[in-house]
Amino acid sequence: EQMDIKLPTGQTITTEAGKPVLDSLKEAGVFLTASCGGKGTCGKCKIIVKSGKADIQSTMKLTQEEIDGGYAIACKTFPSEDISIEIPKESMLIVEGKVATEKSEDLHALFNEVGADIDPYTERTVIQLPPPTLDDNISDLERVKREITKEEIDQISIPFRYLINLAENVRKEDWKITICRIHTEDRHEITNIFPGDQGKPQYGAAIDIGTTTIVLYLIDLTNGDLIDVASTYNSQIRYGDDVITRIVNATENNELKNIHEAVITDINELLDVILTTHDINRDSVDCFIISANTTMTHLFYGLDPAAIREEPYIPTANAFPVGFVGEIGINANPNVPVYSFPCVSSYVGGDIVSGVLATGMHRKEELSIFIDIGTNGEIAIGNSEWLMTAACSAGPCFEGSGIKHGMRATEGAIEAIKICRNTFEVEIQVVGNSKPMGVCGSGMIDLIPEMFFSGILDQRGKLQKNVSERVRDGEEGLEFVIYYGDDKDIVLSEVDIENILRAKAAIYAGFTTLLGEVGFTFDDVEKVYIAGGFGKYLNIEKAIVLGMLPEMPKEKFEYKGNTSVTGAYLCILSQKLRWEAEDIAQKMTYLELSVSNTFMDEYTSGLFIPHTNIESFPGVKAMLEKK
């Protein structure tokens, strides 16, 4: 018996009785987070059954409130007739497929522009050993070492664990073996020995572990091709939206092990989905490179982050020794190495080092600013001679967290908004041209200036009730209706607006405080590089009206996308660029904004639209006078 599952995007999937919703979605290329593999024990593959009957066999891990609201676990839900479902944003696992091939071209171009040779983090060498004879009777280990040194490698380290199966491995394919190794500064270390010729394929995973999202690139190490991209919400969100809450949960509530396991299962899932989709053998994944902020790096390794949040803010490590998959829990060959970007301080991590590397600002004479707008706003200022950096706690609102109808910039997200000044009609643009499901960071940055210029919002960010019927009383006070939906309206509440204003004020205050510290003004800046998930859709003019970005000529701004993962891509392919990243981390001077009076004053001034000091925004001032 066949039945339909209707998705909020308008897509309809035909399935048969007795098949769980999770499997039907998977076959249609819609992937949900399901770290237990569909056994019903993790509770992550949540869906909401909006209409139609289904046999729900387990509600494990769901709250009573969720059950009352129609939530179910997709792996334990069996449709008994046509149903329509909604997928909560945190359940989605996104695999880019065809989009990845476009990205691959851009990444190749960037790699060529940087001028590095392909010299990956791990290499495979196929070696034909001469079989032993009575005359040539050295041990298997000595035989392997002798052949490797013929490859012009002086210092070679072969850890004990490779002796266990060495006798079998060298004899299995007539004395032909494949050696995987990493090249550190002064020596080579063996990371795997396989029997026979297994020189190709050879893949590496570059992973950006953000506070809110995780992105994994699977890369062909022989030519730099990007095989695919997968991303998901970071499951650690259930232990707190921001790093501080997670540190408190890890240390005071003894959740460190669970928080560590949450991120590892996310990574395993992303890896699984790409390996399965492309039919890739797990043993051909040779290395992992991690780019993350300092706290996320600690939680990834399962290190105690307690001291990060207490003065004088000291991490366990800023530069991390090479770890191995088996020690960390990633589902790949246990001997595969894991490299993570060096961090600068407790609040400026490897993701910023990676980002600076990706922009190339550390190679240029001109003064540039780099800003990564994620859960925190991290800023770096400098050139080829010096780099200064700071972190301003922007909060995760631009990534959709903490905003009632906020979401990532994925299909269904409202990314651009215009409001008619006379009728207050709202015109929206949605990612993927599908049915709107929420609003992402770029949509929020569009919306507030539009509401401000329409008179719906005053300079302090307060909604004006009598201007348009779109302003109404909601659960959290006043709210503005962006989109009237069939089953739910998409709104921005006054509480949401406060969060956005706080975030943009922190970012702008970070710019001005850092520049002031080194004695420069915005006029001295040649380039502003913007990184972060939603920046692709970011309207620079609106971000200036909002008072998040400085008023500068538009051509000085350059959107760079997810530079954290781009930098990881560069480093996994080039030894030279890994050394360059380590050099960037050494060069960076960190400024602690939380103890800076200037920062607090600047932040308070920034809580208005665009700013208390309107003279810094002459263009916006002129627009207001016209209005």
URWOWO-V820656 format. One line per field, one symbol per residue. psi: psi as a letter, one per 40 degrees, with the letter a starting at -180 (. if undefined). burial: 1 if it has 16 or more other C-alpha atoms within 10 Angstrom, else 0. A space follows every 50 residues. Layout:
# URWOWO-V820656
psi->???
burial->???
This chain:
# URWOWO-V820656
psi->hiiihhideeihhhiiiehidddddddeehhihgeeffeeededfiihhd iiiihheifheiidddddeeiihdefhhheahihiihideehhhhdbddd ddddddddddddddfiihgidiihhhhhihiiiddgfiiddddddddddd efhchhhhiddeddedddddedffehihhhiihadeihhheihiiahfdi ihiihhhhgiddihhhhhhhedeeihdihiiiiheedeeididddddddd ddefeddddddddddddddddddddddefhhdeeheihhhhiiddddddd efihededehhfghididhhihiiddddeigahdehihhiiiidadehad dddddddddedeeidihihhhhgbdihhhiiaaedihiiihhgdiedeee hehdfiiigihehhdihihhddeeihhihhhefahheahidddddddddd dddeedhadefhihdedieehihadfaiihhdhhiddiihihiddddddd dddddddddddddddddefiiddehdihhhiideddehhdddddddfdii hihdeehhheagddddddddddehdddddddddddddhhhhhdeehdddd dddddeeihdidgedegddddddddd.
burial->00111111100010110001111110000011111001011111111111 00010101100100000000111111111111111110111111101001 10110011011001000111111111111000000000010011000100 00000101000100010011100011111111100001111111111110 01111111111111111111110111111111111110111110011111 00001101111111111011111110000000111111111111111111 11111101100001101111001110011111111111111111111111 11111111101100001111111111111111110011111111111111 11111111111111111110000101011110011111111111111111 11111110111111100001110000011111100000011111111011 11111111111111100000010010111111111111011111111111 11000011111111111111111110110111011011111110000111 011011111111000010110000000
